[in-house]
Amino acid sequence: MSKAKNRTTIPDNINEEYYQIGLAIIESFPKYRPPVDLFVFKEELGVLEPLFRKGSRLSNEEVELVNKLCSEGDLFVSRTDHPIYSQHIVKQLDLVLVDKNLKEGEVADIIQRALALRLNDFLEQPVKILFDPLYVDLMVLTEYLNEDNHRIKLFMRRLSTEYSLVNHSTNTLWVGLWLLFNVKTSEELTRKSIDNTALALLLHDIGMSKVPPFILTKSTALKIEEKDKILPHPVVGFKIAQKLELVADEVRQAIVEHHERLDGSGYPQKAKANQLSRLGRIAAVADSFCAMITKRPYAGAKAPLAAAQELMADKARYDSAFASALAGAYVMEAFGKNKA
């Protein structure tokens, strides 16, 4: 975002239809072929005029002009180019932290898309070279939420109802972080704990990446031998995390405990209430809730309020503080119906 031009000098109708583009964004584009149409603001007329068409080959002098106009706050891109613009930022996600012209809903969409792309690659091959870019983008998310943790509502409005391991993992991330921010505890919520919790929630089901896809897409009851391939996934997931040297307590808790239940009826350890961590309880509620609101081959999706109330009623197995908070939010429609 340019510091040279006061944004209040730009007419409101232009702000609604165009982004005022900053140097950090311009410098991330191909130097000589910007992928979007560029417009220049004519202050004396109060209008925008086309400058360069997307894909046009710029000369060195034109590149200098673009940078000069940008530094002066006179360079814009049309919001009709948002799909191209956002696809570009998805690959350099930290740009959402410096581009102050993106609306909050646009930022949430871009972050969600970026994490989904990175996570999909990582789940297909859970190795360090694919984990590292995923972690970098996840830290962009936590920086964004650390600035204002109420922004988690933006992501709660974007829960997917179509099942895939990626969708389920990001859904659980949003729900788990909302619970972390909204169910208070005496423990201090530090940036490090937010970082570790976000990572733990996103990877809580990583062991499922080793389950044969045909089992996950079956529309009929699983055979005993097929269930036997699913039940060890928390242990398998923890082993993957260990190989990646992800040793934070939060990672272990979310991966190992998200299928444990307060009454000891869960798995893999059949741990009971006093043996479960706070994050394990959060992960259990978030994981179950996200499974319930998702359409699967063997079951239809439940409405979020009905799913949350069902978990709240199951006090023997789920922590009622977290389930009740989630149900209460949907009763009050805390997340709204629009995606702004």
C-alpha positions in Angstrom: 0.0 0.0 0.0 1.4 3.3 -1.0 2.2 5.9 1.7 2.5 8.8 -0.8 -1.2 9.1 -1.6 -3.9 9.5 1.0 -6.6 7.0 0.3 -9.3 9.5 1.1 -8.5 11.3 -2.1 -9.8 8.4 -4.1 -13.6 8.5 -4.9 -15.7 5.8 -3.1 -16.9 4.4 -6.4 -13.4 3.7 -7.5 -12.5 2.1 -4.2 -15.5 -0.3 -4.6 -14.5 -1.3 -8.2 -10.7 -1.3 -8.1 -7.8 -2.2 -5.8 -5.1 0.4 -5.2 -2.1 -1.8 -5.8 1.1 -1.6 -3.7 4.7 -2.1 -4.6 4.9 -5.5 -2.8 2.3 -6.8 -5.1 3.7 -5.3 -8.3 7.2 -6.6 -7.4 5.7 -10.1 -7.1 4.3 -10.0 -10.6 6.3 -11.0 -13.7 8.4 -7.9 -14.2 7.6 -7.3 -17.9 4.2 -9.0 -18.2 1.7 -8.0 -15.4 -1.1 -10.7 -15.4 -3.8 -8.1 -14.8 -5.0 -4.9 -16.4 -3.4 -1.8 -14.9 -5.1 1.6 -14.5 -3.8 5.0 -13.6 -5.7 7.5 -11.4 -6.0 10.9 -12.9 -6.5 13.1 -9.9 -7.4 16.3 -11.8 -10.3 14.4 -13.4 -11.1 12.0 -10.5 -11.2 9.0 -12.8 -9.2 6.0 -13.8 -7.8 5.4 -17.2 -6.4 2.2 -18.7 -2.6 2.1 -18.6 -1.5 -1.4 -19.7 -3.4 -4.5 -20.7 -2.8 -7.8 -19.0 -0.1 -9.8 -20.7 1.3 -6.8 -22.6 5.1 -6.7 -22.9 6.4 -3.7 -21.0 9.7 -1.9 -21.8 12.2 -1.0 -19.1 10.8 2.6 -19.2 7.3 1.3 -18.8 8.3 -0.8 -15.9 9.8 2.2 -14.2 6.6 4.2 -14.9 4.5 1.4 -13.3 6.7 1.4 -10.2 6.6 5.2 -10.0 2.8 5.4 -10.2 2.6 2.6 -7.7 4.8 4.3 -5.2 2.7 7.4 -5.6 -0.6 5.5 -5.0 -1.9 6.1 -8.5 -1.9 2.5 -9.8 -5.0 0.3 -9.7 -6.3 -3.0 -10.8 -9.9 -3.8 -11.4 -11.8 -6.0 -9.0 -13.0 -8.0 -12.1 -9.5 -9.3 -12.2 -9.8 -10.6 -8.7 -9.7 -14.3 -9.7 -6.3 -13.8 -11.4 -5.1 -11.5 -8.7 -6.1 -13.9 -5.9 -4.6 -16.9 -7.7 -1.3 -15.0 -7.8 -1.5 -14.1 -4.1 -2.4 -17.7 -3.2 1.2 -18.7 -4.3 2.7 -15.9 -2.2 0.3 -15.8 0.7 2.2 -13.3 2.8 1.1 -10.6 0.4 -2.4 -10.6 2.0 -0.7 -9.1 5.1 0.6 -6.1 3.2 -2.2 -5.5 0.7 -4.6 -3.4 2.7 -7.1 -3.0 -0.2 -8.3 -6.6 0.0 -11.7 -7.0 1.8 -11.7 -9.3 4.8 -13.8 -11.8 2.9 -11.4 -11.8 0.0 -8.5 -12.4 2.4 -10.3 -15.3 4.0 -11.0 -16.8 0.6 -7.4 -16.5 -0.5 -6.0 -18.0 2.8 -8.4 -20.9 2.6 -7.6 -21.6 -1.0 -3.8 -21.4 -0.4 -3.9 -23.7 2.6 -6.1 -26.2 0.7 -3.6 -26.3 -2.2 -0.6 -26.7 0.1 -2.3 -29.3 2.2 -3.4 -31.4 -0.8 0.2 -31.6 -2.0 1.4 -32.5 1.5 -1.2 -35.2 2.1 -0.4 -36.9 -1.2 3.3 -37.0 -0.1 3.8 -36.1 3.6 7.5 -35.2 3.4 9.4 -32.2 4.7 9.9 -30.5 1.3 6.1 -30.2 1.0 5.5 -29.5 4.7 7.7 -26.4 4.7 5.6 -24.3 2.3 2.5 -25.4 4.1 3.9 -24.3 7.4 4.9 -20.9 6.0 1.3 -20.3 4.7 -0.1 -21.5 8.0 2.0 -18.9 9.8 0.4 -16.2 7.6 -3.0 -17.4 8.9 -1.9 -17.2 12.5 -0.4 -13.8 12.0 -3.7 -12.6 10.5 -5.6 -14.0 13.4 -3.2 -12.8 16.0 -3.8 -9.3 14.8 -7.6 -9.8 15.5 -8.8 -13.2 16.6 -12.4 -12.3 15.8 -11.4 -12.8 12.2 -11.9 -16.5 12.8 -15.6 -15.9 12.2 -14.7 -15.3 8.5 -13.5 -18.8 8.2 -16.4 -20.3 10.2 -18.6 -18.9 7.5 -16.6 -20.9 4.9 -17.0 -24.4 6.3 -17.2 -26.9 3.4 -20.1 -29.4 3.4 -18.3 -31.6 0.7 -16.1 -34.3 2.2 -12.4 -34.6 1.3 -9.5 -35.1 3.7 -8.4 -31.6 2.8 -11.8 -30.0 3.4 -12.2 -31.9 6.7 -8.8 -30.8 7.9 -9.3 -27.2 7.1 -12.9 -27.3 8.6 -11.5 -28.7 11.8 -8.8 -26.0 11.8 -11.4 -23.3 11.7 -13.7 -24.8 14.3 -10.9 -25.7 16.6 -9.4 -22.3 16.5 -12.8 -20.7 17.1 -13.2 -22.8 20.2 -9.6 -21.9 21.3 -10.4 -18.2 21.1 -13.9 -18.3 22.5 -13.9 -20.8 25.4 -11.7 -19.0 28.0 -9.1 -20.6 30.2 -6.8 -19.3 32.9 -3.8 -20.2 30.7 -2.3 -17.4 28.6 -2.9 -17.7 24.9 0.5 -16.9 23.4 1.4 -16.6 19.7 3.4 -19.8 20.0 0.4 -21.7 21.4 -1.8 -20.3 18.6 0.9 -21.4 16.0 1.2 -24.9 17.5 -2.6 -25.3 17.9 -3.2 -24.3 14.3 -0.6 -26.8 13.1 -2.0 -29.5 15.3 -5.6 -29.0 14.2 -4.7 -28.9 10.5 -2.7 -32.1 10.8 -5.0 -33.9 13.3 -6.2 -36.5 10.7 -2.9 -36.8 8.8 -2.9 -40.6 9.4 -6.0 -40.9 7.2 -3.8 -40.1 4.2 -2.5 -43.6 4.5 -6.0 -45.2 4.4 -6.9 -46.6 0.9 -9.2 -44.1 -0.9 -11.7 -46.7 -1.8 -12.4 -47.2 1.9 -13.1 -43.5 2.5 -15.5 -43.4 -0.4 -17.5 -46.5 0.3 -21.3 -46.0 0.5 -21.9 -49.3 2.3 -20.9 -50.6 5.7 -17.2 -51.3 6.1 -16.0 -54.8 6.5 -14.0 -55.7 9.7 -10.7 -55.7 7.8 -11.5 -52.3 6.3 -12.3 -50.8 9.7 -9.0 -52.2 10.9 -7.3 -50.0 8.3 -9.0 -46.9 9.7 -8.7 -47.4 13.5 -4.9 -47.1 13.7 -4.8 -43.7 11.9 -4.1 -41.6 15.0 -1.1 -43.7 15.7 0.0 -43.7 12.1 -0.5 -39.9 12.1 1.7 -39.4 15.1 4.4 -41.5 13.5 4.3 -39.3 10.4 4.6 -36.2 12.7 7.6 -37.7 14.5 9.4 -38.4 11.2 8.8 -34.7 10.4 10.2 -33.7 13.8 6.9 -32.1 14.8 7.3 -32.6 18.5 5.1 -29.9 20.1 2.8 -31.2 22.7 -0.2 -29.7 20.8 0.6 -31.8 17.7 0.7 -35.0 19.7 -2.5 -34.1 21.6 -4.6 -33.3 18.5 -3.4 -36.3 16.5 -3.6 -38.9 19.2 -6.6 -37.7 21.2 -9.2 -36.5 18.6 -11.0 -39.9 18.7 -10.7 -40.3 22.5 -13.9 -39.8 24.5 -14.4 -38.7 28.1 -16.0 -42.0 29.1 -13.1 -44.1 27.7 -15.1 -45.4 24.8 -12.8 -43.8 22.2 -9.5 -44.9 20.6 -6.6 -45.6 20.2 -5.8 -45.6 24.0 -9.3 -45.6 25.5 -8.2 -42.7 27.6 -10.7 -41.1 30.0 -11.5 -37.5 31.0 -8.7 -36.9 33.4 -6.2 -38.3 30.9 -7.2 -36.0 28.1 -5.7 -32.6 27.3 -7.7 -29.5 26.7 -6.6 -29.5 23.0 -7.6 -33.2 22.7 -11.1 -32.2 23.9 -11.3 -29.4 21.5 -10.1 -31.6 18.6 -12.7 -34.3 19.5 -15.5 -31.8 19.3 -14.2 -30.0 16.2 -13.5 -33.3 14.4 -16.8 -34.8 15.1 -18.8 -31.7 14.3 -17.0 -31.3 11.0 -17.7 -34.9 10.1 -21.4 -34.4 11.0 -22.0 -31.3 8.8 -20.3 -32.9 5.8 -22.0 -34.9 3.1 -20.4 -38.4 2.9 -21.1 -41.4 0.7 -22.7 -43.2 3.7 -24.5 -40.3 5.4 -26.1 -36.9 4.6 -24.9 -33.7 6.1 -26.5 -32.4 9.3 -27.3 -28.8 9.9 -24.5 -27.1 12.0 -26.9 -26.2 14.9 -28.3 -29.8 15.0 -24.8 -31.3 14.9 -23.6 -29.0 17.7 -26.6 -29.7 19.9 -26.2 -33.4 19.4 -22.6 -33.1 20.7 -23.7 -30.9 23.5 -26.2 -33.5 24.6 -23.6 -36.3 24.6 -22.0 -35.1 27.9 -20.6 -38.5 28.6 -18.3 -38.5 25.6 -17.7 -34.8 24.7 -16.6 -31.8 26.7 -19.8 -29.9 27.2 -18.0 -26.5 27.6 -16.8 -26.7 24.0 -19.9 -28.3 22.5 -22.2 -25.8 24.3 -20.2 -22.9 23.1 -20.5 -24.1 19.5 -24.2 -24.7 19.8 -24.7 -21.4 21.4 -23.0 -19.6 18.6 -25.2 -21.2 16.0 -28.3 -20.4 18.1 -27.3 -16.8 18.1 -26.2 -17.1 14.4 -22.9 -15.7 15.4 -21.3 -16.5 12.1 -23.9 -14.9 9.9 -25.2 -16.1 6.6 -23.0 -14.1 4.3 -19.3 -14.5 3.6 -18.2 -10.9 3.9 
